Amino acid sequence: MVEKGDLIELKNGSKAIVTSGVYTHRKMEAYDYEMESHGMGDLAGIYCSAFNVVFPETGNAQRIICGDTIFKKISNAEELS
């Protein structure tokens, strides 16, 4: 898996630096928010693993959800320093 400081390449060819460790994220769709608003929030959403990245070219930050986004690790944090 990835660690903070790793360099990854996304499927579209853009490179990003991992800025966080892997954490648990509650992924919610539109129908999940509807369930939540009607008192069924405990049943809404799914939990998945995610991590944050920043794109050096633009400075934009993004959350990467493991399993939804195709990426490959280019180098470890130790190799970059």
Residue pairs with C-beta under 8 A, 6 or more apart in sequence:
1 22
1 66
2 8
2 18
2 22
2 51
2 73
3 18
3 21
3 76
3 77
4 18
4 19
4 20
4 21
4 77
5 17
5 18
5 76
5 77
5 80
5 81
6 17
6 18
6 73
6 74
6 75
6 76
6 77
7 15
7 16
7 17
7 18
7 73
7 74
7 75
7 80
8 15
8 16
8 17
8 18
8 53
8 64
8 71
8 72
8 73
8 74
9 15
9 16
9 71
9 72
9 74
10 16
10 69
10 70
10 71
11 69
11 70
11 71
14 55
14 57
15 55
15 56
15 57
15 74
16 53
16 54
16 55
16 56
16 62
16 64
17 53
17 54
17 56
18 51
18 52
18 53
18 77
19 52
19 53
19 54
19 61
20 51
20 52
21 51
22 49
22 50
22 51
22 66
23 49
23 50
23 51
24 47
24 48
24 49
24 50
25 47
25 48
25 49
25 50
25 63
25 65
26 45
26 46
26 47
27 45
27 46
27 47
27 48
27 65
28 36
28 44
28 45
29 45
32 44
32 45
33 44
35 41
35 43
35 44
36 44
48 65
48 66
48 67
48 68
49 65
49 66
49 67
50 63
50 64
50 65
50 66
51 63
51 64
51 66
52 61
52 62
52 63
52 64
53 61
53 62
53 63
53 64
54 60
54 61
54 62
55 61
55 62
64 71
